[in-house]
Amino acid sequence: MLKVNEYFDGKAKSIAFQTSTLPATVGVISPGEYEFGTSKKETMTVISGALTVLLPGMEEWMTYGAGESFDVAGQASFKAKTDIDTAYLCTYE
């Protein structure tokens, strides 16, 4: 069963599903700056566009483009910003 999630007044939307091994979401983030919280460890892979993130414990923003991934620990928060619609795949452990 698919579950649609919407955040930040519809500026970030995702569809939750189960992969063969892990729960996941695939979604799109519209231009803007956001702060996301995690409950489980997340691995986020950019599919299209680019996402600039400030990860927990880091002082510098890093930009990830299509095909690049980053991890965020569970029970944490991170900041993200983008200038273009950016698609992503996120898996949860």
GIFENHU-V465382 format. One record per pair of residues at least 24 apart in sequence whose C-alpha atoms are under 8 Angstrom apart, sorted by the first residue. I is the first residue (numbers start at 1). J is the second residue. If there is no record, write none. Layout:
i={I,I}
j={J,J}
This chain:
i={8,22,22,22,23,23,23,24,24,24,24,25,25,25,26,26,26,26,27,27,27,28,28,28,28,29,29,29,29,30,30,30,30,30,31,31,31,31,31,31,32,32,32,33,33,33,33,34,34,34,35,35,35,35,36,36,36,36,37,37,37,37,38,38,38,38,38,38,39,39,39,40,40,40,40,40,41,41,41,41,41,41,41,42,42,42,42,42,42,42,42,43,43,43,43,43,43,43,44,44,44,44,44,44,44,45,45,45,45,45,46,46,46,46,47,47,47,47,48,48,48,49,49,49,49,50,50,50,51,51,51,51,52,52,52,53,53,53,53,54,54,54,55}
j={34,91,92,93,91,92,93,89,90,91,92,89,90,91,87,88,89,90,87,88,89,85,86,87,88,82,85,86,87,82,83,84,85,86,81,82,83,84,85,86,81,82,83,79,80,81,82,79,80,81,77,78,79,80,77,78,79,80,75,76,77,78,72,73,74,75,76,77,74,75,76,73,74,75,92,93,71,72,73,74,75,92,93,71,72,73,74,90,91,92,93,69,70,71,72,90,91,92,69,70,71,88,89,90,91,69,70,88,89,90,86,87,88,89,86,87,88,89,86,87,88,84,85,86,87,82,84,86,80,81,82,86,80,81,82,78,79,80,81,78,79,80,79}
